[in-house]
């Protein structure tokens, strides 16, 4: 989760998954699908909107951006301790309007040389990255219909689009994930049209030298160990994990590799999966292959020292109808039932939310956005809707209908959002987070 159009939300059996927030554990229902790619999903990509927590997680099938690497949470100034309980009703949220109360910074291009463009994340504050895919041959069948994808970057200031790698492949591949920073762009290409990819390659692009390097190649001949759609970039190293299907349970792993290709990928957590990075901390889950009903254990991995420690567990994980939690330096949040959220700040103030009106899926990704608290909700058609809440005034705003919150710029001042139309993907825009 990883280009950005979600086609379906298919939760199945519960399982744990680690979140991108450092020192955080979150949870929502998880599901995995083995269904083939729909003809309307040209990239054939999967994504997982994973929330690290102490209990359950959800896989979102379709094509979407997984926010596997985001800046660590801003620490708000401590306020006097107060034992205050307040309630916020998200159904009364004011809808933001594009071009009005939601400033449009940039309208992103939709095509390049006639091929479809799909952007999925930022590589610095003024560059976005994604992929371009040729039109499919509607008369072909199966793999023959698969068109080659290529990674791209787009400079928001100069409006220049760069094709990062236009080399042909022995057989067509799909861009599954793209991640970038000020110096490097990395991406994963998968072979085939299945939702799960057992044959995939990881590449890097040096933004200074413009050199493309193959930094990892994987191919499980049994098709049981597959890419887990969680590529994340931190400094000069890239990280990802694999998922093991039933016949090879327990053989999944978390990998790290230098982006210059100077050494092959190495295992940093055998049996672990579901990578999330925030700042200098990586989190991953470790399940029991002999007992799928047993909740996985979560760990934090210090990227600078390599030290591993157990991740914190929410005290509410055993509560009836518990559906997610997170623990950070500024607050603790937990979810009970489908969409009932509670946020308890270090000041002692507790805010309880009524049900979010757009979905019966648990809210997640609670994050500080200036004076706002951002809360993401996956709506019933799979889009990611963002709510902005001022915990001081209880004001609530929500992003426009038929838009999905894709990625946040490193300085958190702007966001990449995707719009949807009746015939599929609509415009993508860079918008400014309201003051």
C-alpha positions in Angstrom: 0.0 0.0 0.0 1.1 0.4 -3.5 -0.2 3.0 -5.9 -3.1 4.9 -4.7 -6.5 3.7 -5.9 -8.2 1.4 -3.5 -10.6 -0.9 -5.3 -11.9 -3.0 -2.4 -11.8 -3.5 1.3 -11.9 -7.2 2.0 -11.3 -7.9 5.7 -11.1 -11.5 6.7 -9.6 -13.2 9.7 -8.0 -10.9 12.4 -4.2 -10.6 12.7 -1.7 -8.2 14.0 0.4 -5.7 12.1 2.9 -3.0 13.0 2.3 0.7 12.4 4.4 3.5 10.9 4.3 5.6 14.1 7.4 5.1 16.3 6.7 3.7 19.7 3.2 2.9 18.6 1.1 -0.1 18.4 -2.2 0.0 16.5 -4.8 -2.4 15.2 -7.7 -3.0 12.9 -9.1 -6.1 11.2 -6.8 -7.8 8.7 -7.6 -9.7 5.5 -5.6 -11.1 2.6 -7.0 -12.0 -0.8 -5.9 -14.3 -3.4 -8.2 -13.0 -6.1 -6.9 -12.0 -9.4 -6.5 -8.4 -10.5 -9.6 -6.7 -11.9 -9.5 -5.4 -15.4 -10.2 -1.9 -14.1 -7.1 -2.0 -11.9 -4.5 -1.4 -14.6 -1.5 -1.5 -12.2 -2.8 -4.7 -10.6 -1.4 -3.4 -7.3 -2.2 -4.3 -3.7 -1.8 -2.2 -0.7 -2.1 -2.6 3.0 -3.4 0.2 5.2 -1.8 -1.3 8.3 -2.0 0.1 11.8 0.5 -1.1 14.4 -1.3 -1.8 17.6 -1.8 -4.4 20.2 -4.4 -6.5 18.7 -5.9 -6.7 15.2 -5.1 -5.3 11.7 -6.7 -5.0 8.2 -5.4 -5.5 4.7 -6.9 -3.3 2.1 -6.9 -4.9 -1.3 -6.8 -2.8 -4.4 -4.2 -0.3 -5.4 -3.3 2.3 -2.8 -0.4 3.9 -1.1 0.8 2.4 2.1 2.2 5.1 4.3 5.1 2.9 5.5 7.5 5.8 6.1 6.3 9.1 7.6 8.0 11.7 9.7 7.8 11.0 13.4 5.1 12.8 15.2 5.6 16.4 16.2 5.6 16.8 20.0 3.2 19.4 21.1 4.0 21.6 24.1 2.8 20.1 27.3 -0.2 21.8 28.8 -1.3 21.9 32.5 -2.7 18.6 33.6 -6.4 18.5 33.4 -8.9 15.7 33.9 -11.4 16.8 31.3 -13.7 14.6 29.3 -15.2 15.9 26.1 -17.1 14.5 23.2 -16.7 15.2 19.5 -19.3 14.4 16.8 -17.6 13.8 13.4 -21.0 13.7 11.7 -21.1 17.5 12.2 -17.8 18.0 10.3 -17.5 20.9 7.8 -16.7 19.6 4.4 -13.6 21.2 2.8 -14.1 22.5 -0.7 -11.3 22.2 -3.4 -10.1 25.5 -4.5 -11.9 27.3 -1.6 -11.4 26.1 2.0 -8.9 23.5 0.7 -6.2 25.3 -1.3 -5.0 23.4 -4.4 -1.3 23.9 -4.7 -0.8 21.8 -7.9 -2.9 19.9 -10.3 -0.8 16.9 -11.2 -0.6 15.6 -14.8 -2.7 12.6 -15.6 -0.8 11.3 -18.6 2.8 11.2 -20.0 3.2 10.5 -23.7 -0.3 9.1 -23.7 0.3 6.7 -20.8 -1.5 6.9 -17.5 0.3 8.5 -14.5 -0.4 7.6 -10.9 1.5 9.3 -8.1 1.8 7.7 -4.7 4.1 9.7 -2.4 6.6 12.5 -1.8 10.4 12.4 -2.3 11.1 15.7 -0.5 8.7 18.6 -0.1 8.6 19.6 -3.7 8.8 16.2 -5.6 6.3 13.4 -5.9 6.9 9.9 -7.2 4.8 7.3 -8.8 4.5 5.3 -12.0 3.3 5.5 -15.6 1.6 2.6 -17.4 0.9 2.1 -21.1 -2.7 1.4 -22.3 -3.6 -2.2 -22.1 -4.3 -4.3 -25.2 -8.0 -4.9 -24.7 -8.0 -7.8 -27.2 -5.4 -9.7 -25.3 -5.9 -12.2 -22.5 -4.2 -12.9 -19.1 -0.6 -11.9 -18.9 -0.7 -10.7 -22.5 -2.9 -7.8 -21.3 -0.2 -6.6 -18.9 1.4 -3.4 -19.9 4.9 -2.4 -18.7 5.0 0.2 -15.8 7.8 2.7 -15.3 8.7 4.8 -12.2 8.5 8.5 -12.5 9.1 11.7 -10.4 7.5 15.1 -10.8 8.9 18.4 -9.6 6.1 20.6 -8.2 8.1 23.8 -8.8 9.5 23.3 -12.3 6.6 21.0 -13.5 9.2 18.7 -15.0 8.4 15.0 -15.1 11.3 12.5 -15.1 11.1 8.9 -16.3 13.5 7.2 -13.9 13.9 3.9 -15.8 12.6 3.3 -19.3 14.5 0.0 -19.9 12.6 -2.9 -21.3 12.1 -6.1 -19.2 12.2 -9.8 -20.3 8.5 -9.8 -19.5 6.2 -7.0 -18.4 6.4 -6.0 -14.8 4.1 -3.9 -12.5 5.3 -1.1 -10.2 4.1 -2.2 -6.8 5.6 0.4 -4.5 7.6 3.6 -4.9 9.3 5.5 -2.1 11.8 8.4 -2.1 13.7 11.0 -0.2 16.0 13.9 -1.2 18.7 11.7 -2.6 17.1 8.4 -3.7 14.0 6.8 -5.1 13.4 3.1 -4.7 10.7 0.9 -6.1 9.5 -2.7 -6.4 8.5 -4.4 -9.7 6.5 -7.6 -9.7 6.0 -10.2 -12.5 2.5 -11.5 -13.3 -1.1 -10.5 -12.7 -1.8 -12.2 -9.4 -2.6 -10.1 -6.3 0.5 -11.7 -4.6 3.9 -11.5 -6.2 6.4 -14.2 -5.5 8.8 -12.9 -8.2 9.8 -9.3 -7.7 12.8 -7.0 -8.0 13.8 -3.9 -6.1 15.6 -1.0 -7.9 17.1 2.3 -6.7 17.6 5.6 -8.6 20.3 8.0 -7.4 18.8 11.5 -7.9 22.3 13.1 -8.3 24.0 10.6 -10.6 20.7 9.4 -12.2 22.1 5.9 -12.0 19.6 2.9 -11.7 20.8 0.0 -9.6 19.2 -3.4 -9.0 19.4 -3.9 -5.2 17.4 -7.0 -4.7 15.8 -9.9 -6.6 13.4 -12.6 -5.2 11.6 -15.5 -6.8 10.0 -18.3 -4.8 9.4 -21.1 -7.3 6.5 -22.4 -5.1 4.8 -19.1 -5.1 4.3 -19.3 -1.3 6.6 -16.5 -0.2 5.5 -13.1 -1.6 6.2 -9.4 -1.4 4.4 -7.8 1.5 3.8 -4.4 -0.1 5.6 -2.5 2.6 8.7 -0.9 1.0 10.1 1.9 3.2 13.2 4.1 2.8 15.3 5.5 5.6 18.5 7.3 4.8 20.7 5.2 2.5 18.9 1.9 3.2 15.6 0.4 2.1 13.4 -2.1 4.1 10.6 -4.4 3.3 9.2 -7.8 4.3 7.8 -11.0 2.8 4.6 -12.8 3.7 4.6 -16.6 3.8 1.5 -18.5 2.7 0.2 -21.7 4.4 2.8 -24.2 3.0 5.7 -22.0 4.2 4.3 -20.4 7.3 7.1 -18.9 9.4 9.5 -18.4 6.6 8.7 -14.7 6.1 11.3 -12.2 7.0 12.2 -8.5 7.3 15.0 -7.4 5.0 17.3 -4.4 4.8 19.5 -3.4 1.8 21.8 -0.5 0.9 20.4 1.6 -1.9 23.7 1.7 -3.8 23.6 -2.1 -4.2 26.9 -2.5 -2.5 25.6 -5.7 -0.7 22.6 -7.9 -1.2 19.5 -7.7 1.0 20.1 -9.1 4.5 17.6 -10.5 7.0 17.2 -8.4 10.1 14.2 -10.3 11.5 13.6 -13.9 10.5 9.9 -14.7 10.8 8.9 -11.0 11.0 6.8 -9.0 8.6 4.9 -5.8 8.1 7.5 -3.0 8.1 6.6 0.5 9.3 9.2 3.2 9.8 8.9 6.5 11.7 12.1 8.5 12.2 14.8 6.2 13.3 12.5 3.4 14.4 11.3 0.4 12.4 8.5 -1.8 13.8 7.5 -5.3 12.7 5.3 -8.1 13.9 6.4 -11.7 14.8 3.6 -14.3 14.6 3.5 -17.9 15.8 3.4 -20.1 12.6 2.0 -23.0 14.7 -1.0 -21.0 16.0 -2.5 -18.4 13.7 -5.1 -17.5 16.4 -2.3 -16.3 18.7 -1.7 -12.6 18.5 1.7 -11.7 17.1 4.3 -10.0 19.2 5.6 -6.6 18.0 9.1 -5.3 18.1 10.9 -2.0 17.5 14.2 -2.0 15.6 16.5 1.0 16.1 17.8 1.9 12.6 20.9 3.6 14.0 22.0 0.9 16.5 20.2 -2.3 15.3 18.9 -2.8 18.8 15.5 -4.6 19.1 13.0 -4.2 21.8 9.3 -5.3 22.4 6.8 -2.7 21.2 4.3 -1.3 23.8 1.0 -3.0 24.1 -2.3 -1.1 24.8 -3.9 -1.7 28.1 -7.2 -1.8 26.2 -6.3 -4.7 24.0 -8.3 -7.2 26.0 -11.4 -5.0 26.1 -14.6 -6.3 24.4 -14.9 -5.0 20.8 -11.4 -3.5 20.9 -10.5 -2.6 17.4 -7.2 -0.6 17.6 -4.9 1.5 19.7 -1.7 3.6 19.7 0.7 4.9 22.3 2.9 7.9 21.6 4.7 10.6 23.6 1.8 13.0 23.3 -1.3 10.8 23.6 -2.8 7.3 23.8 -5.7 6.4 21.6 -7.9 3.4 21.4 -10.9 2.2 19.4 -13.9 0.2 20.7 -16.5 -1.2 18.3 -16.4 -0.2 14.7 -15.6 3.5 14.7 -15.7 4.8 18.2 -12.4 6.4 19.0 -10.9 7.8 22.3 -7.9 10.1 22.5 -6.3 10.7 25.9 -3.6 13.3 25.9 -0.7 13.6 28.3 -2.4 16.6 29.9 -5.2 14.2 31.1 -7.8 15.6 28.7 -9.8 12.8 27.1 -11.8 13.2 23.9 -14.4 10.6 22.9 -15.7 10.5 19.3 -19.1 9.5 18.1 -19.2 7.2 15.1 -17.6 8.5 12.0 -20.4 8.9 9.4 -18.6 7.7 6.3 -17.6 4.2 7.4 -17.9 1.2 9.7 -14.2 0.7 9.5 -12.0 1.6 12.5 -10.4 5.1 12.4 -6.6 5.0 12.3 -3.4 7.0 11.7 -4.0 9.6 14.4 -1.4 12.2 13.8 -0.5 15.8 14.7 -0.9 18.2 11.8 -0.1 21.6 13.3 -3.1 22.7 15.5 -5.1 19.8 14.0 -5.3 16.2 14.9 -5.6 14.2 11.7 -7.7 11.0 11.7 -7.9 8.6 8.7 -11.0 6.6 8.0 -11.3 4.0 5.2 -14.8 4.6 3.8 -16.9 1.7 2.5 -15.8 2.0 -1.1 -12.2 1.8 -0.1 -11.2 5.5 -0.2 -9.1 7.0 2.7 -11.0 10.0 4.0 -9.1 12.4 6.3 -10.8 14.2 9.2 -9.2 17.2 10.9 -10.1 17.9 14.5 -9.2 20.8 16.8 -9.2 19.2 20.2 -9.3 22.6 21.9 -12.3 24.0 20.1 -13.8 20.6 19.0 -14.1 21.9 15.4 -14.1 19.1 12.8 -13.4 19.4 9.1 -13.3 16.6 6.5 -11.8 16.3 3.1 -14.1 16.3 0.1 -16.2 13.3 -0.9 -14.7 11.1 -3.6 -11.2 12.0 -2.6 -8.6 9.8 -0.9 -5.8 10.9 1.3 -2.7 9.4 -0.3 0.4 10.9 1.3 1.8 13.7 3.4 4.8 15.9 2.5 7.8 15.6 4.9 7.1 19.1 6.4 3.4 18.1 6.8 2.2 21.3 5.1 0.7 19.7 2.0 -0.9 16.4 1.1 -1.3 14.3 -2.1 -5.0 13.5 -2.7 -6.6 11.4 -5.4 -10.1 12.0 -6.8 -12.5 9.4 -8.1 -15.0 9.4 -10.9 -17.6 6.9 -12.0 -15.3 5.5 -14.6 -12.3 5.2 -12.4 -9.3 7.4 -11.2 -9.8 11.1 -11.5 -7.4 14.0 -11.0 -4.6 13.9 -8.4 -3.8 17.1 -6.6 -1.4 18.6 -4.1 -3.4 20.5 -1.5 -2.4 22.6 1.5 -3.4 21.5 5.0 -5.7 24.3 6.2 -4.5 26.6 8.9 
